[in-house]
Amino acid sequence: MQRSLASTLLSGLGIAALMILTAVITLRVGSALLGSVEAWQQAFESARPYLRLWRALLYSVLFALWLDLLRHYRGRPHTLLRVKRIGIMGLVLVTCAELTPL
């Protein structure tokens, strides 16, 4: 079943809006609990090594799942090509996200 372009775009916009709303709510709650945005930033700075470790574990798990998909679709060349494209796209997106200073 094909999805229309409009429903795909609306779905993507809805997900983006939900992510932004979640970030804003998290900032508000964290600022309220810690007293200020500066205290919130200091808390993130102190947790930076743990967040790096978490990201490294997350990327490792995603890579392992991608390799498992490659093994699973080894017999189907068309699907294997699609899985490879998705993996390359994911690698490019992760690289861009990690190289962009926020």
ABEGO torsion letter per residue (X at the ends): XBBBAAAAAAAAAAAAAAAAAAAAAAAAAAAAAAGBAAAAAAAAAAAAAAAAAAAAAAAAAAAAAAAAAAAAAAABAAAAAAAAAAAAAAAAAAAAAAABBX
